[in-house]
Amino acid sequence: MQLRPDDVIVDSFPKSGNNWIHHILTLLLEGTTETPLMETDDDFWFIDSCGGGKQLPAPVKPRALMSHLPFRFLPRDVVDKKVKVVFNTRNPKDVCVSYYCYLNLLKPPVGISGTWDEFFTTMLDKGFWYGDLFEHMRDWEKEIQNHPDQPILQLTYEDLKEDHLGQILRLNEFLGTSRDIQFCQSVADTCRFSNMPMARVFSEDALKTFQFREDVPQAKFWRKDVHGSHTLADPLAQLERINEFLGTKRDRQLCQAIVDTCRLNNMVNTRTASEEGQRTFFDAEDVHFDLYRKEQSKCSHIDSAQIVCSASESGRLHRNVSFVERNRYCEVTTTMSNFVLEKDRFGNDMWFGDKEVRFAALPFIQDYKEQLKTIKEMKLRSDDVLVAGYPKSGNNWTHHIVAMLVAGTTELPTLLEDNNFILIDSCGGGKRLPPADEPRALLTHLRFRYLPRDVTEKKVKVVYVTRNPKDVFVSLYCHLSNVHPPLGYEGTWPQFFSVMLEQGYWYGDYFEHLKDWEKEIDQHAEMPIFHSSYEDMKQDFLGQVQRLNTFLGTNRDRQLCQAIVDTCTLSNMPKTRPHSEQIRKTFLYKEQSKDGFFYRK
């Protein structure tokens, strides 16, 4: 099959959200939220079924195509022309439920007439269309690892549901379609799952092709606007099937007890940690072991709709404790004249070390204008590596991985000590970079133009990290809430969210910071810059570590890469990345802060 190099294929196991993602891709490629009838004989985008009178759309422009095939069965042009692929996955039990409901709407021989219990057993035993679901996923994972140069974006149905606009922006960036935020928001509004029966319209011929029963309306191509739909099925019956599948042969009474005990909302009380385990994670006596959260979306306790709240609705009282008292408590001395004081529109103090760059107001830096000069003249090795990104974008996490790859070990010394201070923005005032007798992994939040001159002159490798803006805002707020002034922020979440949208905080406006980096990357095409996103790292951890390994030229074997993945799982980072006690005082963390204060959930 002949493809264009700018075609795009969305691929996954059936009922994983393929049609939904394909529709979004089509709108991004076409630059419109109005699409023609889908799937006519001359406009058949499902490559698995082309033939027999069905033809792909004419190759007069980039096309969004779809497949459920394993990678090895895709057209040869996919590899030869480096055609972009969006690979989508979904919770396997949700796939099975959606698959079963779909097949019950179709006429034989395409449809099925068995029970859910029978179908679920079949899916566990050998699968249905396109074979075994788990083998299909493993095959794709293997091929992605074997083709690191192939442009493949991995999405999940759950991420698309939870962060609809954010995932559309990722697709927009991956495709290179350069649609603005307003258009992406229009696509998000149009393609909300509940709108899809009206948005994605099939021709009558297409509906006949699917062989739906006569009493089935088109809307039945889409089901409920929820994920986790496997809960509609009997959990006990499913557990018994899994019990049989695993060969554990537990009786029905025990299966029912497991179902009752292991409902997610019970897990906080069910899965406990020993006292030693408590100490491993937390050092505060009043902190409970909270490995499980409520069964709801991340950061659900923080509602961006609260942005409309007025300052008077704040549930947090501003504690009128002077900075001198806090300073004495933290054993830090400084002069407030070094800092610039601003107030947000709610009256909260915001301290910065420099008005232009909006450095964090670190007590040991005396003159921030001199600091910029020091940074610009900082001497680097040509084989140093710099991890850069806006604060709370996963910079520390990524830096730790890069440091392990550079050092070739999963054991690192205590970081951020006076003579091993990897944050170049804050070097000075007694803080020094690690010795330059070997390659170093360094860290910065600065914009590109403020980096050391050696970065461009010596072509120092840069890993640029980004993250979903709202997650950045939430993480930064939680971080600042655990810090004493002048580094901390005493306002409420709605107030802080307003500040971040209007002007940003440390290092300025988040969106301007992002655009500035994108512009500089375009203007320095010769610079070795690797773009990594927090979301990609979470979704394909080993794959991202291996890509970093390739970019850095560190040539670490797969075994070490896997060891780094195991060591650097985000939940392990409070234990893995040690900081000296002096650092806690340097950053003015409050006494009750957890030991893993740099990392959250």
N, C-alpha and C positions, 0 to 999 in steps of 0.2 A: 504494500500500500504506500503510495507516494504522499509524503507530508511536507509542509512548509517548515522552515526552521523556527518561524514565529507562531506556529500552531501551539496549542496547549491541550494536554490530556489530563482529565481527572479520572483516577482509577482507585478502586477498592473492592472489597467483597460486597455482594448485593445487600441493599438495605442498610448501608452505612452512612447515608446522607449524600450519595453521589449526585442525584438529580438536583438536590438543593444547591450544592456547591457548583455544579455545572451551570445552573442558572445565574449564580452570582458572577462566575467567570465570563459568561456571555455578556452580561451587562457592562462589566469592566472593559472588555475588549471592544464592544460596540459604542461605549460612551453614552448610553441611553438607558433609561429605566422602562422603556416601552419596547417589547420584543414581538416579532411576528409569531405566527403559529409554529409550534415545534414539531419536528419529525414529519415532514412530507417526504414523498419518495425521492425528491431531488435535494432534500435537505435533512439527511439522516445522519445525525452526529454520533450514533452509537456504533463504534467501529466493529464490535464483535458480531453484529448482525448485518453488516453491509454485504450486498450481493442479492441475487434474486430480485433484481429491479430496484433495490435500495442503493442510493449513492450518497457519498459524503457531500457536504456543501462544496460548491465550486471553490477552488483555491485562489480566489481573486483577492482575498484578504485573510488575516489571521483568523483561525477557527478554534472554537472551544469544542473538543471532542471528549467522548466518554468511553470507558471500558471497565470490565470487571476481571480482565485477564491477568494472570501472573506476568511479571516483567518480561520473562524470556519469550513470551508469545506475542509481545507487542511488535509493531512494524519495525523493520531494520532501520528505517529513517530516524526513529526515536534516538538511537545511540549515535548513528552516523552524523545527524544534523543537530545533536544536542537539544532536542525538542523538550520544552519544559513540561514537567509532570507534577501534578498535585496528587499526592497519595493520602487517602483519608481512611481513618479507622474509627471504630465505635465500640462501646461496651459490648462484648460478645453476647450476653444474655439479651440485651436490647435488640441486637441484630436478629437473634433467633425468634423473639416475639414478633418483631415487625415483619420478618420473613414469613412466619406462619400466618399472620393475619392477611398479608398480601396474597399468598398462594391460595387462601380460602376464597378469594374474590375472583379467581380465574377459572375458566372452563378447563376440563380435562382435554388433552393430556398435559397441558401446561400446569394447571392447578393441582391441588391435592384435596383429599376428602377425609384424611385421618384426623385423629385427635391431637391436641397440643402435646400430651404426654408422649404419644408415639413419635411426633415430629421432633420433640426435644431429644429423645433417645437417638433418633436417626442422626441429628446434628452432632451429638457427642460421638457416635460410632464412626460416621464416615462423611457427614455433611450432605449437602444437596447440590443445587446448581453451583458450578465452579468448585466442587469438591469440599474438602475439609477446611473449615474456617481458620483453624489454628495453623495448619500447614500453609494455607494461603498467606497468612500474616508473616509466618517465619520465612517463607520464600521471598517475600518482598523485603523484609529486613536484611536478609543475606545479600540480595541483589543491590540494595542501596549501599551497603558496605563495600561491595565489589565494584561499584561504579561511583567513586567519590567525585568524579568530574562531571557527573550527570546533574543538571539542575532539577532537583526534586525538593518540593516543599511538603512537609508532613503536617497534616491537620487532624484534629479529632472532632467528631460530632459534638462532644461535650464542650470543648473550647468554643466552638462556633455558637453554641447556645448561650454559653455563659458570658462571652465577650464578643458579641456579634460584630460591632463596629471595629473593634481591635483586630479581629481576624480578617475582616474585609480589607483593612489597611495593610495587613501583612500580604494578602493576595495582591493588592494593588502594587506594592513594592516589588514583590517577586516577579510579577508579570511585566513590570516596567511600563505600566499604562499611564502613570503620572496623573491619575484623577485627583482632583482636589478634595479636601475634607468634606465640603458641602455635598459633592456628588457621591462620595462614599457613604455619607449619612443617608442620602436618598436611596441608594442601593440597599442599605441596611433596613430602612423603613419599608421599602417595597418587598424585600425578601425575608421579612420575618416569617417564621414557619407557618403561622396561622394564616398568612396572606397567600401562601403558595398556590392553593387551588385556583385562585383568581389571577395570579401573576403568570403562572406557567401554563399556557393554554395549548392543548394538543389538538391536532386535526382529527376528524372523524375516522380517517383511514388509520391514523396512529393508534387510536383507541381499539380499533378492530384488530390491529397487529398484536396488541397486548392480550387479546382474547378475554377481556373482562366479561363477566356475566352481564346479561341485559339489564338487570336491576341495580347495577353498580354505577353510581354517578362518578364523574371524573374526579371529584374531590377525594374519592377513596384512594387515589394514588398516594395521598399523604394521610398520615394518621394524627394522633394527638400531639399537641404542642408541648410535649414533655419528654425529658429523657429519664431513664430509670423506669421505663414502662414495664420492665420485667416484673415489677412488683405487682402487676395486675394478675400474674399467674400465681398459683398456689405455691408459696415458698417451701412448704413441707414436701410436696410432690417433687419439686425441683431438687431439693436436697437429697431425697431418696434416690433420684436418678444419678446425682453426682456420687452418692455413696456407692451405688452399684458400679458406676464408671471407674471409681478409684479402687474397687475391690475391698473396701473396708468392712462391708457386711455388718453395719451397725443396725440395731433393730429400730422399729418405727418410733418407739417411745423415746429413745435417745435422740433420734433425728428431730422430733418435736421439741425436746428440751434444748437442743442446740439452736433451733430457730428462735425460740423464746429468749434465750440468753443472749444471742448475738445480733439482735436488732441493733442498728447503729447507735440509736440514742441510749442504749444500755452499755455501750462499750466503755464509756468513761469509768463506770463502776466495775466492769467485768475484767478489763485488762489492766492490772495494776503493776507497779514497779516496786522492787525491793527498796529498802532505805538506801542501799548503795547505789541503786539505779537513780533514785531521786537526787543523790549528791552528784552523780555523773552529769545530769542535765542542769540542775539548778543549785545555786548556793544559798538562796534565801529560804528561811524556814517557813515563811508563810505562803510559799508558792506551791500549788498543787500540781501533781503530774498530769499534764493536759495533752496526752498524745492524740486524743480524739476530740474533734469539735462537733458542733451541732450539724445535723444533716441538712445543710443549706450551702449556698454558694459562698466562695471565699470573701472574707472581709464584709460579711453581711451585716455586721454590727455597725458599719459605717455606711451611711446612706447619702449618696451624692445629692439626693433631692433636698437634703437638709440645708443646702446652700442658700435657700430662701429665708432661713431662720435669721432673725435679728440677733445682735449681740446680747440683747437683754434676755434672750431665751436660753442663754448659756447655763448648762447644768454644772459647770466647773467654776469654783470660786478662785479668783486670782489671789494667790497667797502672797501677802505683802511682806516678803522676807528680803532684806537687802542683799545685794550682790556681795558685799564685804563679808556678811555672815556665811553665805554659801561658799565663798572663796576660802574662808578660814577653815570651814569644815572639810573642803577638798584639798587643803594644804597647797593651794596655788596662789601665787601673788602676781599681780599685774597692775597696770594703770589704765583706767577707763579711757584716758585721753587717746589711747592707741586706736580706739574703735569708733566707728560711725554709728550713731543711733538713728533709726527710723521708727516710725510707728505706722502700723497698718491702719486701715480705715475703721477698725474696731477698737483702736487704742492700745493694742498689744505692742510691746517693745520688740524690735528686731535689730540685733546688733550685727555689724559686719566689720571685717578687718579692712576692707577697701571698697569704696563706693562703686568703682567701675567694674571690677571683677566679682565683687560681693563674696570675697573670701569669708570662710567661717572665722569667727572672732577668737582665734586661738591665743591664749594668754602669753605664750612664749615667743610670739612674733612681735617685734617692737615697731617695725616700719614696713608696711606692706608695699609701698612703692619701691623700696629697695629690694623687697622680696621678689618682685617681678623681674628686676634686673638680675638678681642672683639666679633665678630660674632660667632666664634666657641664656646666660653664660655658663650654665651647668654643663660639665663635661660628661659625655656618655661614651660608652663603647659602641662600636658598630653592631655588635651582636647582643646588646641589651634589648629588652622587649618592654614596651610601654603599654599598659592596660588603661584605657581611657573611657570615660562615660559620665553622664550626669549622676550625682549622688543617688544611691539606693536603686541603681539599675542592675545590681548583681556584680558590681566591680570587684568587691572583695572576694567573692566566690570565684569569679573568673581568674583573678590574680593568683589565687591559691593554686588553681589547676595549672596555670601557666608556669608558676614557680616550680611546681613538682616536675613538669615536663622539662624545664630548663635544667633543673638539678638532677633529674633522673632518679628521684627517690620519692617515697610517700611520707618520709619523715622530714620535717622542717624545724629549724630552731624557732624560738619565740620571735615574733615579728613586731615591728614598730617600737623597738628599743632605740635609745639615743644614738647608738652607732650602727643601727640596722633599720633605718627609718625609710620605708619604701614609698611613702607618699611625697612626691617631689614638691607638691604645692606648699608643704609645711616645713621643708628642710630649712635649716637656719635656727638661730636661737639655741644652739647646742645640739640640734638634731642633724644627723649626717646620713647620707646615703650609705648602703653597704659598700665595702671595699670593692674597687674595680679590678680585682685580680682574676675575676671570672665573670661570665655573662650574668646579668642581673634582671630579675623581673620587677619592674617599677610600676607605680600607680599614679594616676592623676584624674582630676575632674575638670581640668582647664579646657578652654576652647583651644583649637589647634594653633591659632596665631600666638598664643602665650607660651607654647612649649619651648624647650631648649632649642637653640639654633642647631645643635648637633643632630636633632631628629631628622631634619631635611638634608643637612649636609652629609651625614653619614648613612642616610637611608635606614634609620633605626626602625625595626618592625613595630607596628602598632596594632593592638587588638581593640577595636572600638565596640563598646557594649551598649545596647539599647534595651528598653523594657516598656511594656504597656504603661502609658502616662498615669492612669488612675492608680495602678499598683505602685508606681513610683511615689505618687503623692501620699498614699496611705502609709507606705513604709517609712517615708521621710517624716511624716507626722508622728508616727509611733516612736521613731528614733528620737526626735526632738523633744517629745514628751518625757523621755527618760533622762534628759540632760538638764543640768542647772544653767540658768542665764550666766553669761551672755550667749552661750551656745544654744540653749534650749528655747522653746516657744511655749508660752503659757496660755494661748488662746484655745478655742474649741476646734473640733474637726471642721464644721461648716465654715468657720472663719479662715482656717488655714487653707481649705480648698479654694475659697475665693481668692486668697493671696496668691496661690499657685497659678490660678487661671489668669489673674490680672498682671502679675509682675514676677512671679517666682520667688524663690528664697535663696539659699546658698547657690552661688554661681549663676544667679539670674534666672531669666525666663526659660523654662524647660524647652518650649517649642523653638525659641530663638537659638538656644544651645544646639538643638538637634539640627535645625536648618543650617546653622553655621558649619557644623561638622560635615554635613552632606555637601555643602558648597565647596569646602576645602578639599574634601576627598575627590570631587570632580576636577578641581583645579590642580591637584597633585597626583595625576594618574600614574606617575612613576614611583610613588611611594608604596611600600609594601604594607597595606592596611587590610586587616581581616575584620569583617563585620560579624559580630556574634550577638544574638538576642537572648535574653533571659528565658523567653518562652521556648526557643529552640533547644536551649541547654536542658530545660526541664523535660521536654518531650523526647529528645533523642540524645541522651546524655553521652553514651559511648561514642556515637557518631560525631558529636561536636568535639569531644576530646581528641578523637582520631584526626579530625580536620584541623584542629589546632596543632597537633603533632606534625602534620604535613606542612602547614604554613610556617611553623617555627623551624622546620628542618631538623628537629631533635631526634628523629628516627628511633623513637622508643617502640619496643615491640608491643604486640597486642596484649600480652600478659600484664605489662606495666600499666598500659592504658586502662585495662579493666581494674587493676588495683587502685588506680587513681580515682576511677568512677566509684568504686566501693568506699574508698576513704572520704571522698568529697561529696557524697550524697548530702543534699542540703541539710537534712535533719542531723547529720553528723558534724556539721561545721563548727558548732559551739565547742565540741570536744577536740576537733582536729586542728583548728587555727588558734594557737595559744597567743594571748597578749599578756604582757607583763602587768603587774599591779600598778606600775607607774602610769601606764597608758590609761587605765580607768580614771586616774586622777587628772591626767593631761586633758582628757576629753570631758571632764566634769560630769561623769555619770553619777546618777543618784545612788544612794546606798542600797536601795531595794532592787536595783537593776539585776537581771539574771546574769549568770556567768557568760552566757552566750549573747552578750548585749549587741553584738554587731549583726546578729542574724535573728530573723523572726520565723514564722511558720513556714 
